[in-house]
Amino acid sequence: MYLSKIEQNIRYALLNRKHGVYISKQAFIAKTANLQLNPGGLPLGGQIHISANASIMDGAILAPYGGSIYIGENVFIGPYCVIYGHGGLNIEKNTMIAAHSVVIPSNHGFSDREKTISSQPATSLGINIGEDVWIASGVRVLDGISIGKGCVIGAGAVVNKSLLDYSIAVGVPAKVIGQRGDLQKSSQNNKSDIAYTN
């Protein structure tokens, strides 16, 4: 136990020596989590900030692609999530993102039919995820989105529009089916049939 703590401290110290990286000593970064400042060998740079008591689980990929990724206190990033930072990504405290979710603040341009999609300029508007949000497994969050405080996103949803505080959204594309306070009132009589997973 003591030896593994020493190994962790050395690893965090080495990561924090990289330009643009800050990792709190109280954060947890799984050994197989991947923080990429130069994905594919490209010197794109950017910033990654991981606050106290945040957890980045096995196989998760964090790559700012020249932008920034800010992860607040007590945030949970589940296994095999893909988290990019092109236009800036802010995840506020106490938010949970379950396994295999993808959050990418960038999108390809495709309006000009005479040019290949890969040659057209991309948009990078950024994404903000408020505090105390629960994003279930396999969710996709698209560029330019703001998810309000306390929202719940059902498994497999594709979030292509911003959500107000305490919204419950499910489906492809994600649609708001209620508010957290409303669900609490109705659950006294009926069990919810919405399947979430963490």
N, C-alpha and C positions, 0 to 999 in steps of 0.2 A: 504493500500500500504506500509506504513512505517512498520507495524507489519510483513507483509510477508517478507520484506527485512531483518528484524531482524532474523526471523525464518530461512531464507536462509543462513545468515551469521553464525548462530549457527550450522546449518547442515553441511556447508562446513568446519567449524572449527573442528567438530567431525570427518568428513571424512579425513581431513588432519592430524589428530592425528594418523591415522592408518599407520603402517610402510609400506613404499613403495608407498604412495599415495600423489600426489601433484595436487591440483585444484586451479587455479587462481581465485581470488575474482571476476574477470570480466567474468568468464565463467558462463554458464547457464546449470544446471543439473535438468531435470524434476523430480518431486517427485517420479514418478514410474520408473525412470531409475534405473538400478541395477548394482552397481559396486561390483564385487565379487572377493575378494582376496582368499576366502576359499570356492569355489563352492562345494556344496554337503557336506559341513562340512570337506572337506579335507584340511589340512594345506599346500597348495601348494605355497602360497605367490606370489611374483612377484611385478611388478611396474606398476602404472598407472599415467601418467602425462597428465593433461588437461590444455592447454594454454589459454591465455586471449581471450575473445570473442568467444570461442568455445561453441557449443550448443549440448547437449545430450538430445534427446527428449524422450517422454513417451515410456516406455516398452523396451527401448534399454538395452542390456546386454553387459557389458564390464568385461571380466574375463581373466587375464593374464596367468593363469595356470603355474605359475613359471617363465614365460617370462616377456616381457614388452610391454606395449601399450603406444605409444607417440602420442598425438593428438595436432597438431600445432594450431597456432592462426587462429581464424575465421573459424574453421572447423565445419561443420554441420553433425551430425549423426542423421538420421531420426528415426521415431518411429519404434520400434520392430526390429531394427538391432541387429545382433549378432556379436560381435567383440571380438576375442580371441587374446592372445599374446604369445602362446607357444614358437615359435622360434624367437619372436620379430616382432612387427608391428609398422611401422612408417607412420603416415599420415601427410603430410606436409600442410602448411597454405593454406587457402582459398579453401579447397576441400569440396565437398558436397557428402554425401552418403545418398541416399533416402531410404524410408521405406522398411523394410523386406529384406534388403540386408544382406549377411553373408560373413564375412572376417575371415578366420581361417588359421593361419600359422602353420599348422600341417597336417599330413596325415597318415593313417594306412598303415603298411607294409602288403603285402599279397603274396609275392613270393613263400613261402614254403607251398605247398599243404598238408603237413603232420601235420601242426600246425594250430590251429584256428587263424583267423585274429586278434582277440583280444589279443592273446598271442605274436604276432610278434612285433618287435620294430617299433615305429613310426618315421617318419621324421619330423623335425621341422627346416625348412630352413629359415623361415622368409618372410615377405612381406613388400615392400616399395611402398607407393602410393605418387606420387609427388604432387607438389602444383597446385592449380587451376584445379583439376580433378573433373568431374561430373560423378558420378556413379548413374544411375537411379534405380528405385525400383526393388527389387527382384533379384539383381545381386549376383552371387557367385564368390568370388575371392579365388583361391586355393594357397596352400603352394608353396613357392619358386618364387613367381611372383614379378616383378617390373613394376609398371605402371608409365609411364613417365609424365612429366609436361604437363598440359593442355589437357589431354585425356578426351574423352567422351565415356562412356560405356552404350549401350542401355539396356532398361528394360529387365530383365530376362536372361541376358547373363551369361555364365559361362566362366570366364577368367582363362585359364590353361596355357597361355604362356605370357611372358613379352611383353609390348607394348612400342614403341618408343614415344617420345614427340609428342603431338598434334594428336595422332591417334584417329580415330573414329572406334569403334568396336562394333559389334552386333552379337547375335546368340549363339547357343550351338553346339560346343564350339565357343567362341568369335572369329570372323574374322574381320580383318581390312578392312573397306570399303572406307576409305579415310582419309584425313588429314583436320584439321579445316580450314586452309587457302583455300583448294580446295573447300570446301563446301560453303564458303563465295562467291567465284567467281561464282559458278554455281547457287547460290540462287537468283542472280539478274534476271535470266530468269525463273527459276522453283522453286516452293515451295518444300521443302524437304518432303518426305513421310515417314521419320523415326519417329517413335513415341517414345518420351522420356517422363518421368514423374518424378516429384519431389514431 
